[in-house]
Amino acid sequence: LGENPSAEELTPKFQKCVTQRYAFPNAGKVVAISGAEAARAVEGVVEVNITARLGDIIPGAGAKRPSAAMVIAMGPSREAARASAEKALAQIRIETR
């Protein structure tokens, strides 16, 4: 790119663990989605992305099955980051029929 970053820009500012977790609801038509705001409120959560929409058809398990939601969390340890991500995912409800 022709850029010349300074040594300060290349020096890490902090070290934290990050984890990413996905939600795979039961197969069927999405009839209700809730919990995104509660998931975002979990300490350590930096991203919540729900890709499922009302009326979407969630396919059965398989190699090409997309996730319906994703959470990224960080913390001082791998265990703390994982716990935050899992707590946030537990808040998300994607109901299918």
Helices and strands as residue ranges (DSSP letters): H 7-10, E 17-23, E 28-34, H 36-40, E 45-50, E 57-58, E 69-75, H 78-91, E 93-96
